[in-house]
Amino acid sequence: MVVSAGVQVPQSGQYIPFGLLSSFLVVSLSSYALIFDPGNFAGEAKLSKQGDFGLNIIEFLEKYEYPVECHEVTTEDGYLLTMHRIPHGRNQTNTTTPFVEKPPVLLMHGLFFSSMDWVNTGPNKSLALNLADLGYDVWLGNNRGNTWSRKHLVLDPDLDQKFWDFSFDTCGCFDLPAKIDYILNTTGREKLSYVGFSQGTTAFFALASLKPEYNEKIAVMAALGPVAYMRNLAEPVAQFYSYFMAWFVAVLDLFGVNEIFSNTPLLLRLLEMFCVETSIFQDLCLNVLFFLTGEDLVQFERSFVEVAISNAPAGISLKMLSHYIQGIDSGDFTRYDYGLKNMEVYGQLSPPSYNVSLITTPVALFYAKNDRFSPVRDVEQLANQLPNVVLKNLIEWELFNHIDFVLARDVKTLLNDDVIKLLNVYNFIS
């Protein structure tokens, strides 16, 4: 350790060598929290001293005096999804030109996360709040199965395994169309802007290639840490997902577990024990985070992480994780591989590739050199196949990693300002 200004700062590279072991330990503990959830953990004293720890997105926005609305959307296959709307900024803030109506923008979160992705860094830094203060009509989506979208017209998520039979392919085919149509019907607009982070980009690429008519409803798409091809993941990370996580998925499937990493009191307690600034185990938490996303100590803001773990992980289906593992193993961007059932589902032996050449939406790619889950070479492969890439923005900060897209200390100047500039152009805002 190097001591700087009274704060212990780990030396660069300190966390990575033990990342695999730490990830194994934390995922194993999380697995216990998936199956056993003693209620008495919910009432234990908080270790975190961060004032926003434990707040959900509604409580968080109300604390900082932002308006928030909850909108429930029904998908074609019966899922009830909650979107959080921030119709304007604090104190009716709207700095767009008077004759321009508030342009709608849909923001979609990453894997394991929720709408809280977009506000964790608080006023002045969070992209959602930046946009609201500038006069955008901000809509924050939640994928089926996460904390805010565990509902169905018929199926019970706690009793019916069928509820969890979905991957990002399903989110692209059913969730995004329902959200986009709802927003456009509510606002009376013909188009909206779309911002996706990580899984939020994967689902969009699935949507726009499988239902290309939706390209006409999107003014511009900003892809933050885009994930489609995963051929060039760093070797330790690829091994972690291909071997350990594949084993993890197989074991849980054997025991009939279909939902993983849900936001239970026990899991929150475990994360608090390992990840808050006052914990003696915080280095272990950082070990896992940097191993999976890339090491960036300079942009790592401890207080933001403490807020993030209050709402994340938010729960996904086992099939969702399995689909990503398939992509890592194959290196291709394909629909879900059902093995022997592919012929029945797709009419062919192997799962079809997504035809990204059908994505005619103007797409801006924001990516980073130190992103372990969205490597530069994979993003550039995607860029070469997309027909309408309007911007390729390789983040200037050399150590910018995957989680920095939503949690970096300087996320506003390194990323958000450029995203906002892009949206302003396509929404005719000067």
C-alpha positions as CSV (number, residue, x, y, z in Angstrom):
1,M,0.0,0.0,0.0
2,V,1.0,3.6,-0.6
3,V,-0.2,6.2,1.9
4,S,-1.3,9.5,0.3
5,A,-2.9,12.4,2.2
6,G,-3.9,10.1,5.0
7,V,-5.7,7.6,2.7
8,Q,-4.5,4.1,1.9
9,V,-4.2,3.9,-1.9
10,P,-3.5,0.4,-3.3
11,Q,-0.7,0.3,-5.8
12,S,-1.6,-0.4,-9.4
13,G,-1.9,-4.0,-10.2
14,Q,-2.3,-5.1,-6.6
15,Y,-5.9,-6.3,-7.0
16,I,-5.7,-8.2,-10.3
17,P,-3.6,-11.3,-9.4
18,F,-6.1,-12.5,-6.8
19,G,-9.2,-11.5,-8.7
20,L,-10.2,-15.0,-9.7
21,L,-9.9,-16.4,-6.2
22,S,-11.8,-13.4,-4.8
23,S,-14.5,-13.6,-7.4
24,F,-14.9,-17.3,-6.6
25,L,-15.3,-16.5,-2.9
26,V,-17.8,-13.6,-3.3
27,V,-19.9,-15.5,-5.9
28,S,-20.0,-18.5,-3.6
29,L,-21.2,-16.3,-0.7
30,S,-23.7,-14.7,-3.0
31,S,-25.0,-18.2,-4.0
32,Y,-25.7,-18.8,-0.3
33,A,-27.7,-15.6,-0.2
34,L,-29.7,-16.7,-3.3
35,I,-31.0,-19.9,-1.6
36,F,-31.1,-18.9,2.0
37,D,-32.4,-15.5,3.0
38,P,-32.8,-15.2,6.8
39,G,-35.1,-12.3,7.5
40,N,-33.3,-11.3,10.6
41,F,-30.5,-9.8,8.5
42,A,-32.8,-7.0,7.4
43,G,-32.8,-5.3,10.8
44,E,-29.1,-5.3,11.6
45,A,-27.3,-2.0,12.1
46,K,-25.8,-0.4,9.0
47,L,-22.0,-0.4,8.6
48,S,-22.0,2.3,6.0
49,K,-21.7,5.9,6.9
50,Q,-22.7,7.1,3.5
51,G,-25.9,9.2,3.8
52,D,-27.5,7.7,0.7
53,F,-26.8,4.1,1.5
54,G,-30.0,2.0,1.6
55,L,-32.1,4.4,-0.5
56,N,-34.0,3.1,-3.5
57,I,-34.3,5.2,-6.6
58,I,-37.6,6.9,-5.5
59,E,-36.2,7.8,-2.1
60,F,-33.0,9.0,-3.6
61,L,-34.7,11.2,-6.2
62,E,-37.1,12.6,-3.6
63,K,-34.2,13.4,-1.2
64,Y,-32.5,15.5,-3.9
65,E,-35.8,17.1,-4.9
66,Y,-36.2,15.6,-8.3
67,P,-39.7,14.7,-9.5
68,V,-40.2,11.0,-10.1
69,E,-43.1,9.0,-11.6
70,C,-43.6,5.3,-11.8
71,H,-45.1,3.9,-15.0
72,E,-46.0,0.2,-15.4
73,V,-45.8,-1.2,-18.9
74,T,-47.3,-4.5,-20.0
75,T,-45.3,-6.5,-22.6
76,E,-46.8,-8.7,-25.3
77,D,-46.0,-11.8,-23.3
78,G,-47.5,-10.5,-20.1
79,Y,-44.6,-9.1,-18.1
80,L,-45.3,-5.9,-16.0
81,L,-42.3,-3.6,-16.2
82,T,-41.7,-0.5,-14.1
83,M,-40.2,2.6,-15.7
84,H,-39.1,5.6,-13.6
85,R,-39.7,8.9,-15.2
86,I,-37.9,12.2,-14.3
87,P,-40.1,14.7,-16.3
88,H,-37.9,17.7,-15.5
89,G,-35.1,18.9,-13.3
90,R,-35.1,20.4,-9.9
91,N,-37.2,23.5,-9.5
92,Q,-38.7,23.0,-13.0
93,T,-35.3,23.3,-14.5
94,N,-35.4,23.5,-18.3
95,T,-32.6,25.3,-20.2
96,T,-33.7,24.1,-23.6
97,T,-35.0,26.7,-26.0
98,P,-38.6,27.7,-25.2
99,F,-40.1,26.4,-28.5
100,V,-38.7,22.9,-28.1
101,E,-40.8,20.4,-26.3
102,K,-39.0,18.2,-23.8
103,P,-37.4,15.4,-25.9
104,P,-37.9,11.9,-24.4
105,V,-34.8,9.8,-23.8
106,L,-34.8,6.2,-22.6
107,L,-31.9,5.0,-20.5
108,M,-31.4,1.2,-20.1
109,H,-29.2,-0.3,-17.4
110,G,-26.4,-2.9,-17.4
111,L,-26.3,-6.6,-16.4
112,F,-27.3,-7.2,-12.7
113,F,-28.5,-3.6,-12.3
114,S,-31.6,-1.4,-12.5
115,S,-32.8,2.1,-13.2
116,M,-30.6,3.2,-10.2
117,D,-27.6,2.8,-12.5
118,W,-28.3,6.3,-13.9
119,V,-28.5,8.3,-10.7
120,N,-25.9,6.7,-8.3
121,T,-23.4,9.5,-8.7
122,G,-26.0,12.1,-7.6
123,P,-26.9,15.6,-8.8
124,N,-24.4,17.3,-11.2
125,K,-22.7,14.0,-12.1
126,S,-25.4,11.4,-13.0
127,L,-26.3,11.3,-16.7
128,A,-30.1,11.0,-15.9
129,L,-30.0,14.0,-13.7
130,N,-27.8,16.0,-16.1
131,L,-30.4,15.4,-18.8
132,A,-33.4,16.2,-16.6
133,D,-31.8,19.5,-15.6
134,L,-31.2,20.3,-19.3
135,G,-34.8,19.9,-20.1
136,Y,-35.0,16.3,-21.3
137,D,-38.0,14.0,-20.4
138,V,-36.0,11.2,-18.9
139,W,-37.3,7.6,-18.7
140,L,-35.3,4.9,-16.8
141,G,-36.2,1.4,-17.8
142,N,-36.0,-1.9,-15.8
143,N,-35.6,-5.3,-17.4
144,R,-38.0,-8.1,-16.6
145,G,-36.9,-10.0,-13.4
146,N,-35.1,-7.2,-11.7
147,T,-36.2,-5.6,-8.4
148,W,-38.8,-3.3,-10.1
149,S,-40.1,-5.7,-12.7
150,R,-40.8,-9.0,-10.9
151,K,-44.5,-9.1,-12.0
152,H,-46.5,-10.9,-14.6
153,L,-50.2,-11.1,-15.5
154,V,-50.3,-14.9,-14.8
155,L,-46.9,-16.2,-13.7
156,D,-45.6,-15.9,-10.2
157,P,-41.8,-15.3,-10.1
158,D,-41.5,-17.1,-6.8
159,L,-43.4,-20.2,-8.0
160,D,-43.3,-20.5,-11.8
161,Q,-40.0,-21.4,-13.4
162,K,-41.4,-20.2,-16.8
163,F,-41.3,-16.6,-15.5
164,W,-37.4,-16.8,-15.7
165,D,-37.2,-18.2,-19.2
166,F,-35.7,-15.2,-20.8
167,S,-32.4,-13.7,-21.9
168,F,-31.3,-10.4,-23.4
169,D,-32.9,-11.7,-26.7
170,T,-36.3,-11.7,-25.0
171,C,-35.7,-8.2,-23.5
172,G,-34.9,-7.0,-27.0
173,C,-37.9,-8.6,-28.6
174,F,-40.5,-7.8,-25.9
175,D,-39.4,-5.4,-23.2
176,L,-37.9,-2.6,-25.3
177,P,-40.7,-2.4,-27.9
178,A,-43.2,-2.1,-25.0
179,K,-41.2,0.6,-23.4
180,I,-40.6,2.6,-26.6
181,D,-44.2,2.4,-27.7
182,Y,-45.4,3.4,-24.2
183,I,-43.1,6.5,-24.1
184,L,-44.0,7.6,-27.6
185,N,-47.7,7.2,-26.9
186,T,-47.5,9.1,-23.6
187,T,-45.4,11.9,-25.0
188,G,-47.0,12.2,-28.4
189,R,-43.6,12.1,-30.0
190,E,-42.6,10.2,-33.1
191,K,-39.1,9.3,-31.9
192,L,-37.0,9.1,-28.8
193,S,-33.3,9.0,-28.0
194,Y,-31.8,5.8,-26.5
195,V,-28.9,5.4,-24.1
196,G,-27.8,1.9,-23.2
197,F,-25.0,0.8,-20.9
198,S,-23.6,-2.7,-21.3
199,Q,-26.6,-5.1,-21.3
200,G,-28.7,-2.1,-22.3
201,T,-26.7,-2.0,-25.6
202,T,-27.0,-5.8,-26.2
203,A,-30.8,-5.7,-25.9
204,F,-31.0,-2.8,-28.2
205,F,-28.8,-4.4,-30.9
206,A,-31.1,-7.5,-30.6
207,L,-34.2,-5.4,-31.0
208,A,-33.0,-3.3,-33.9
209,S,-31.8,-6.4,-35.8
210,L,-34.9,-8.6,-35.1
211,K,-37.5,-5.9,-35.4
212,P,-35.9,-3.4,-37.8
213,E,-39.1,-1.3,-37.9
214,Y,-38.1,0.1,-34.5
215,N,-35.1,1.8,-36.1
216,E,-37.6,4.4,-37.3
217,K,-38.6,5.2,-33.8
218,I,-35.1,6.0,-32.5
219,A,-33.5,9.5,-33.1
220,V,-30.1,8.3,-32.0
221,M,-28.6,5.5,-29.9
222,A,-25.7,6.1,-27.5
223,A,-23.9,2.8,-26.7
224,L,-21.9,3.1,-23.5
225,G,-19.5,0.1,-23.0
226,P,-21.3,-1.7,-25.9
227,V,-21.5,-5.5,-25.6
228,A,-22.2,-7.6,-28.7
229,Y,-19.1,-9.6,-29.7
230,M,-17.0,-10.9,-26.8
231,R,-14.2,-12.7,-28.7
232,N,-11.4,-10.6,-27.1
233,L,-12.2,-10.6,-23.4
234,A,-9.0,-10.6,-21.3
235,E,-8.0,-14.2,-20.7
236,P,-8.6,-14.4,-16.9
237,V,-12.1,-12.9,-17.3
238,A,-13.0,-15.1,-20.2
239,Q,-11.8,-18.1,-18.2
240,F,-13.8,-17.0,-15.2
241,Y,-17.1,-16.8,-17.2
242,S,-16.4,-19.8,-19.4
243,Y,-15.4,-22.2,-16.7
244,F,-16.3,-21.1,-13.2
245,M,-19.5,-19.2,-14.0
246,A,-20.6,-21.9,-16.5
247,W,-20.2,-24.4,-13.6
248,F,-22.1,-22.0,-11.3
249,V,-25.0,-21.8,-13.8
250,A,-25.1,-25.6,-14.3
251,V,-25.2,-26.3,-10.5
252,L,-27.9,-23.8,-9.9
253,D,-29.9,-25.2,-12.8
254,L,-29.6,-28.6,-11.3
255,F,-31.1,-27.4,-8.1
256,G,-33.9,-25.6,-9.9
257,V,-32.7,-22.1,-9.2
258,N,-33.8,-19.8,-12.1
259,E,-33.3,-16.4,-10.5
260,I,-29.8,-15.2,-9.4
261,F,-28.3,-12.2,-7.6
262,S,-31.7,-10.8,-6.5
263,N,-31.6,-7.9,-4.1
264,T,-32.3,-9.7,-0.8
265,P,-31.6,-8.4,2.7
266,L,-28.9,-11.1,3.2
267,L,-27.1,-10.3,0.0
268,L,-27.2,-6.6,0.8
269,R,-25.8,-7.4,4.2
270,L,-23.0,-9.5,2.7
271,L,-22.1,-6.7,0.2
272,E,-22.2,-4.1,3.0
273,M,-19.8,-6.3,5.1
274,F,-17.4,-6.5,2.1
275,C,-17.7,-3.3,0.2
276,V,-18.4,-0.3,2.4
277,E,-15.5,2.0,3.2
278,T,-15.5,1.1,6.9
279,S,-15.2,-2.6,6.1
280,I,-11.8,-4.4,6.7
281,F,-12.7,-6.6,3.7
282,Q,-13.1,-3.7,1.2
283,D,-10.0,-4.7,-0.6
284,L,-11.6,-8.1,-1.4
285,C,-14.6,-6.3,-2.9
286,L,-12.3,-4.1,-5.0
287,N,-10.4,-7.2,-6.0
288,V,-13.5,-8.6,-7.6
289,L,-14.7,-5.3,-9.1
290,F,-11.4,-4.6,-10.8
291,F,-10.8,-8.2,-11.9
292,L,-14.1,-8.2,-13.8
293,T,-14.2,-4.6,-15.1
294,G,-10.6,-3.3,-15.2
295,E,-8.6,-1.5,-12.6
296,D,-9.0,2.3,-12.2
297,L,-8.1,3.5,-8.8
298,V,-8.1,7.2,-9.8
299,Q,-11.7,7.2,-10.9
300,F,-12.9,4.8,-8.2
301,E,-15.2,6.7,-5.9
302,R,-15.9,4.7,-2.7
303,S,-19.1,6.7,-1.8
304,F,-20.7,6.0,-5.2
305,V,-20.1,2.2,-4.8
306,E,-21.8,2.2,-1.4
307,V,-24.9,3.8,-3.0
308,A,-24.8,1.3,-5.9
309,I,-24.7,-1.8,-3.7
310,S,-27.9,-0.6,-2.0
311,N,-29.8,-1.5,-5.2
312,A,-27.4,-3.9,-7.0
313,P,-27.3,-6.6,-7.9
314,A,-31.0,-6.3,-8.7
315,G,-31.6,-9.8,-10.0
316,I,-31.4,-11.6,-13.4
317,S,-32.4,-14.9,-14.8
318,L,-30.0,-17.8,-15.0
319,K,-30.7,-17.9,-18.7
320,M,-29.5,-14.3,-19.1
321,L,-26.1,-15.1,-17.7
322,S,-26.0,-18.3,-19.7
323,H,-26.6,-16.4,-22.9
324,Y,-23.6,-14.1,-22.2
325,I,-21.4,-17.1,-21.4
326,Q,-22.4,-18.7,-24.8
327,G,-21.3,-15.5,-26.5
328,I,-17.9,-15.6,-24.7
329,D,-17.4,-19.2,-25.7
330,S,-18.3,-18.7,-29.3
331,G,-17.0,-15.2,-29.9
332,D,-20.1,-14.5,-32.1
333,F,-23.2,-12.4,-31.5
334,T,-26.0,-15.0,-31.8
335,R,-29.4,-15.8,-30.4
336,Y,-29.7,-18.2,-27.5
337,D,-28.3,-21.7,-28.2
338,Y,-30.8,-24.3,-27.2
339,G,-28.5,-27.2,-28.4
340,L,-30.6,-30.1,-29.7
341,K,-33.7,-27.9,-29.7
342,N,-32.3,-25.3,-32.1
343,M,-34.0,-27.0,-35.0
344,E,-37.4,-26.8,-33.3
345,V,-36.9,-23.1,-32.3
346,Y,-35.0,-21.7,-35.2
347,G,-35.3,-24.3,-38.0
348,Q,-31.6,-24.8,-38.1
349,L,-28.9,-26.6,-36.1
350,S,-27.1,-23.6,-34.7
351,P,-28.5,-20.4,-33.3
352,P,-28.7,-17.6,-36.0
353,S,-26.5,-14.6,-35.7
354,Y,-28.0,-11.2,-35.2
355,N,-28.0,-9.3,-38.5
356,V,-26.6,-6.0,-37.2
357,S,-26.5,-4.7,-40.8
358,L,-30.2,-4.1,-40.3
359,I,-29.6,-1.6,-37.5
360,T,-30.1,1.7,-39.4
361,T,-30.5,3.8,-36.3
362,P,-27.7,6.4,-35.9
363,V,-25.4,4.8,-33.4
364,A,-22.6,6.4,-31.3
365,L,-20.1,4.1,-29.6
366,F,-18.5,5.1,-26.4
367,Y,-15.8,2.7,-25.3
368,A,-12.6,2.4,-23.4
369,K,-9.1,0.8,-23.6
370,N,-9.3,-0.7,-20.1
371,D,-12.8,-2.1,-20.3
372,R,-12.4,-5.8,-19.6
373,F,-16.0,-6.7,-20.6
374,S,-16.2,-4.6,-23.8
375,P,-12.7,-4.7,-25.4
376,V,-11.7,-2.2,-28.1
377,R,-11.2,-4.9,-30.8
378,D,-14.8,-6.3,-30.2
379,V,-16.3,-2.8,-30.3
380,E,-14.4,-2.0,-33.5
381,Q,-15.7,-5.3,-35.1
382,L,-19.2,-4.2,-34.2
383,A,-18.5,-0.7,-35.6
384,N,-17.3,-2.2,-38.9
385,Q,-20.6,-4.1,-39.3
386,L,-23.1,-1.4,-38.3
387,P,-24.3,0.6,-41.3
388,N,-24.8,4.0,-39.5
389,V,-22.1,4.7,-36.9
390,V,-22.1,8.4,-36.4
391,L,-19.5,8.6,-33.7
392,K,-16.7,6.4,-32.3
393,N,-15.6,7.9,-29.0
394,L,-12.7,6.1,-27.4
395,I,-12.5,7.6,-23.9
396,E,-9.4,9.6,-23.4
397,W,-8.7,8.4,-19.8
398,E,-6.4,5.3,-20.3
399,L,-7.7,3.5,-17.2
400,F,-11.4,4.0,-17.9
401,N,-13.1,0.7,-17.2
402,H,-16.5,-0.9,-17.6
403,I,-18.1,0.3,-14.4
404,D,-16.7,3.8,-14.9
405,F,-19.4,4.4,-17.5
406,V,-21.8,4.9,-14.6
407,L,-19.6,5.3,-11.5
408,A,-16.5,7.2,-12.4
409,R,-15.5,10.1,-10.2
410,D,-15.2,12.4,-13.3
411,V,-17.9,10.7,-15.3
412,K,-19.5,14.0,-16.3
413,T,-16.4,15.5,-18.0
414,L,-15.0,12.2,-19.3
415,L,-18.3,10.9,-20.7
416,N,-21.6,12.6,-19.9
417,D,-20.8,15.9,-21.6
418,D,-20.1,14.2,-24.9
419,V,-23.2,12.0,-24.7
420,I,-25.3,15.2,-24.0
421,K,-23.7,17.0,-26.9
422,L,-24.6,14.0,-29.2
423,L,-28.3,14.0,-28.0
424,N,-28.6,17.8,-28.4
425,V,-27.6,17.5,-32.0
426,Y,-30.2,14.8,-32.8
427,N,-32.9,16.6,-30.8
428,F,-32.1,20.0,-32.4
429,I,-31.1,21.6,-29.1
430,S,-28.4,24.3,-29.4
